[in-house]
Amino acid sequence: MFNDHRWGFDWTEFMTGIVFLIAAYFVIKQPQAALLSLVFLFAIAAIISGVTTIGGYTKLRRETGLRANFALVFAIIDILVGLLFLFHAPTGVLVLGYVFAFWFLIDSIERLTVVSHLRVLGTGYFVLSLILDIISLALGILLVINPMIAVISFNVLVSFYFAVFGINAILIAFARRN
């Protein structure tokens, strides 16, 4: 079950990272941008994240066993959140702070659940990804505990999260090339 560690360069993970880095740049450089455009941007990012995870599910299951099922469930949640934001933007605007907090938590938990597969690709990749996932998890918890933080510093927090998630996705894409 854990013998075949050949993934090849993970282009979907790489593209997810690029999309998240672009989203981070957009959020930090355009703080006055309309909230509605952010909702649509995040909807697309959530859908891409979910589709990417589903696309790598078979390989992830081979590497992590049944733990990959958690990633699959969280990927479906990502897609549902994305579709909600895409097709009913007013709802997205109303619950943006909490939805993002829980989205950050879900993605961080999903990544932490399956991060062990990176260990065979190199301890450095594993440790760095683990640290980035823990930072993302802490940020998600912070947003859930105190949503006023999200209101006051929404652009910075979301940009930081997207940058961390994007860097981690690109790191995983390169780690899997072995």
N, C-alpha and C positions, 0 to 999 in steps of 0.2 A: 504494500500500500504506500510506503514512503520511499521506495527505491528510486523512482524516476524523478529527478530533480531538474530536468531540462525543460525550461519554459520557453527560452528564446526571448529576445527583446520584446517587452510587453507594450505594444504601440497604443492599445486602448488605455492602459494606465498612464502612459506618457501624455496622451492627449487630454486625459482627465486633469492631470497636473497642470498642463498648459492653460486649460480653460479656467481652472481655479486661480492660477496666477494672474490671468487677465482680469478675472472678476475682482481679485484683491486690488490690482492697480486701479481699476475703474472706481471701486468704492472709495479708495483713499484719495484719488485725484479729483473726483467729482462729488464732493460732499453735498453740494446743493442739488445734485441730480434728483429728479422726481422719484419719490418712493415707489411709484408704480413701475418705473423702469427697472428698479432694483428687484422688485417682486418677480418680474418676468425674467430677469437675468438669473436670479436664484432658482426659479422654476426650471429653467433649462439646465443649470448646473446640477440640480438634484436629479433630474431625469438622466442626464449623462452619467452621473455617478452610479445610479442604480443599474443602468444598462451595462456599464463597464463591469460591475461586480457580477451581474448575471452572466455576462460573456466569459468571465474567467472562472465561473463556478465549478466546472468539471475538473479543471486542473487544481483548483483550490481544494476541492473535496478529496482529490487524490493525495494531496499533501497534508491536509489537516483532518481528514476523516469527517465525522459527523459535525464537527464544529463549523464546517463550511455552511451547514444549514442555517446557522445564525446569520451569517453574511447574506444568504439568500433572502431571509425574512427581512433583514434591514434594507436590502436592495429594493425589495418590493415597496417597503415603506417610503424609501427615497423617491421612487417613481410616483407613488400616490401623492406625496407632498408636492412634488413638482407639478403634477397634473392639476391639483387643487389650486396652486398659485397661478398656473397658466390659464385655466379656464374660469376661475372665479377670483380675480384679483382683489376685489374689495375685502373678501375674507382673508386673503393673504396679508393685506395691509393691517387689518384689525388685530390679527394674532401673530404678527411678524416676530416680535420679541420672543414669545414663548415657543413658537414653531422653530425658530432658528436655534434656540437653546436646546430643545429636544432633538433637533436634527444633528447638531454638533455632538450631543451625547450618543445618539444612535450610531453615527459614523465612527466615533472614537471607540465605542464598545465593539463594533464590528471589526475594526482594525486590530484592536487589542486581542480579540478572540482568535484571530488567525495569524497574528504576527510571528508565531513560532516557526512558520514555514520559511521565514527569511534566515533563520539560524544556519540552515544547511548551505545557504548561499554566501554566508560570511557573517562573522560576529559583529563587525562594524555596521553592516546594513541593519542587522537585527536590533542592535542597541540604539542606533540613531532613530530608526523607525519607532521603536518602543518609546523613546523620549518624546518624539513629536506627537505620538498618540496620547501620551499622558498629559502633555501640555494642552492638547485639544480637549481632552476629557475635563481637565480642570477649568478651562474656559467655559465649556458647556455647563458645568455645575455652577460656576459663578453666575452665569446668565439666568439659570433657573432660580437660584437663591435670591438674587436681587435684580429683577428685571429693569429697575431704574438705571442700573449700570448700562444696560443695553440702550435705553432711551438716550442717556447722556452721551455715551461714547459709541454709539452704534457703528458708525463708519469705521472707526479705528479697530474695534473688536472684530467686526465681521471681516475686514480686510486682513487682519492678523490671522484669523482662523483660516481664511481662504489661502493665504500665503503658506501657512504651515501645512495644510492639507495638500496643497499643490506641490510643494517641495517633497513631501512624503510620497505622493503618488509618482513623481518623477524618479525619486530614489528607488522605489519598488520596481519601476520599469527597468532601470539599469541593473538592479540586483538580480532580476529574473533572467537577464541575458545569458547567464552562465549555463 
